[in-house]
Amino acid sequence: PQHDEEKWAPIIAEHFTENATLSFRAQKGAKQPLNGFVKLPFQLLGRFFATLSQSNINRMSLILDGAMESQDNHEYTVYCPTARWPMHYDNGYILELNGVLRAKCRPVPAQHLSQHRSNGTPQMAHNHLPWMVKIDELSFDSNSVSKLLDFARLQGDKIPRVPENIYGVPTITMRMIEFSEGTQAMEPMMEFSKRSSFPPLDAFKEYVKNMQATKSEVKEEEMLYVDMGGQRMSIIEATLAAQAGGGRFVDGPPQSSLSDNVTQRMTNMVDHSMSDPANSASEPSVSPSIPPKTPGKKNTAPGSPTKASSSTQVEKEKGGGKRKNTTDEGGPPSKQRRTTRKGSKAN
């Protein structure tokens, strides 16, 4: 196993280009792939493989069953839908990533190759091998993780403990990746600190101030514009105009809203009635009027009938006479007058 990062440098330089990237899909559990890919640049490949070796992994390989190779404009592509990436641990456990492998390769001049391979064996001279195909992009889209046991490495009668892993790789390796991504995100601020000769905390505060000042000084010509019916408007103005015209963009000129159409129609009718006095008296008014609310009792809807405003009440009179319909006159229920007409007695 190669625990030292420096020992991985010649191996990576021999198989990967200087702009190469390695990416794989993270796993959450045995069969729960995540949406995100872990992408490693060329500068982190040596540390990545060294960290895997330090996680008690003594051997790993790529198994390509049914791989297909294609060539296009001096570039080679390897595709394998059933690839496997086994990682053999010291205690006999094997964690295997299963998924789709894609590799893009391109030829590079052989002058970048060393005279001897990493294992010490001599390689072919430069004049016999002017070009060498190297990996430019390696992607492993894993969809499951398998756990296997190597019985030849088992000691005793007990099953070894499952190695700690998160997202399909050892825990220490995933922590290294997260730390490297955070450091890479802080690279612009580190360059600013070095250029301005500020200490880390002061450089961070000054860097944030510069970012806020840059965002506030947005030039008008850098804003995005759209064409609204032959009129050049900014995104904000066009959005407000679209909301006033029905809430959507249109190809033609901006349309008026429903309230604007009603107001314009009423104005036209008023102008027409004023221009024709003969018809103004006969035609009904176009001004909106609010109908009066029918009085009602408390906690009742306006216009609902009450006991005092019932349409008809028939009561019997003592002595054989009858009271005819009792009606209410206008006014609130508390001040209404009751009018009763008595029936005539038969002689």
Helices and strands as residue ranges (DSSP letters): H 5-15, E 16-27, E 33-41, H 42-54, E 57-60, E 63-65, E 68-72, E 75-89, E 93-109, G 110-112, E 131-149, G 151-153, E 165-166, E 169-170, H 171-185, H 187-196, H 200-216, G 220-222, E 225-228, E 231-234, H 235-244, H 258-275, H 277-282, E 315-316, E 322-323, E 327-328, G 333-335, E 338-339
